């Protein structure tokens, strides 16, 4: 077998030329295009990473903000619950105080009404008792009673201050009795009064059935009470005041 070195050399030269042409006309543009593409992709990748980092930061901020909002919401709800409980407690306490005031006022009103009713009943009972006593005492208007009231009247005159006795010696001195006195009784009473007053005023005899029984001296400015009517009024006043 014969080797054609010239042919091989020419083919080798053709291969070299082909490789050179490919490197110059094909591989270098392709490599440059690939390099430019890689650069563009690197820039895009870097930008994408920056965007991803920015998105991650934004997401983190949003997450933190949401967590803060949730925490603030929980805090607001807790404060609102505490305020509501305090408000409800305050309302309950105020309601309790107002209820206590109303109850106390009602108790005072009931006690006052009860006391007034008791006083009213006591006063009515006292008045009724005085009326009954008056009717009973009318039946006891006897000469013995007259003598007793005359004795009481004379003793009262003697115990009076001089100025008061002088007030009973005026021109208009009435001697009041529950029933008309006989002439003899008027003479005896006049004498006893004059001796007690140590003066001789003119006595005008007056009848007043309301006295029930008794003898009283009256002037324009002075009255010496001495009757069952006066005694019953005093008793009624004492009972009423005590009630």
GINORDA-V409621 format. One line per field, one symbol per residue. burial: b if it has 9 or more other ideal C-beta (glycine too) atoms within 8 Angstrom, else e. A space follows every 10 residues. Layout:
BEGIN
burial = ???
END
This chain:
BEGIN
burial = eeeeeeebee eeeeeeeeee bbbeebebee eeeeeeeeee eeeeeeeeee eeeeeeeeee eeeeeeeeee eeeeeeeeee eeeeeeeeee eeeeeeeeee eeeeeeeeee eeeeeeebbe ebbeebbeeb eebbeebbee beeebbeebb ebbbebbeeb eeebbebbbb eebbbbbbee eeeebbebbb ebbbebbeee bebebbbeee bbbbbbbbbe ebebebbbbb ebeebbeebb eeb
END
